């Protein structure tokens, strides 16, 4: 991973291995510019509101809507106070910035599914600190220090989510083949089961030194296309890391292609559960 470039005059510095080539100075300057203009806009709206009230005129409710992805927060009402409206806008601006920095840092690929969910929940509920240089360094510095532990936890979570109801699924390690239960229903792919495969794909990509795949091209979309396009059972799908056969009973039979990556995952499990792992494959 690359570098944060701090480009303040007389304070040039680098914060290695945290966020890929993001100028924190530029980001914070742009944030301040947005908030300054919003404060000006709210001031003008407040003046208009006061004039309307004193003249016994009506005044509309002011709404700053969320975008289509649900980012940000609603600012609704007759500007009860300018400060409240500006604080709500600041929270919306910072939330999107935190998401952007997390994505650019590469840390999201190293996070387990539960850690991602925890981070997303903190951002959506405005529980992240206000976006400052100190907060960015503290947050991503801590994440950088714990990145290996986070990745190991992601591997362990993938391992624990596998069904152990079949003899090809080994309760002490990843084998050459696994069976994923309830991968499909009558009319399509089970989204939760596809998410488990996406978690596994994320681990494969990291171990293989490749960037995480776009979530829009994840297993749910790929398997869904195979499910719709193929008429005969079992239905099949493959990528660089596994071959899958999907049976009418909803089970998916996976055969891994890159066994050296399976060995790498088993080595991680062995570090955390040294008495649980059987002999090497």
Secondary structure, DSSP 8 states (H G I E B T S, - for coil): --EEEE--TT--EEEETSSSS--HHHHHHHHHHHHHHHHHHHHHHHHHHHHHHHTT-----EEE---TT--S--EEES-S-HHHHHHHHHHHHHHHHHHHHHHHHSHHHHS-HHHHHHHHHHHHTT-S----HHHHHHHHHHHHHTHHHHHHHHHHHHHHHS--SSTTS-TTS--SEEEETT-B-SSSB-HHHHHHHHHHHHHHHHHTT-----GGGSHHHHHHHHHHH--SSSEEEE-SSEEEEE-TTS-EEEEES-HHHHHHHHHHHHHH-TTT--S--
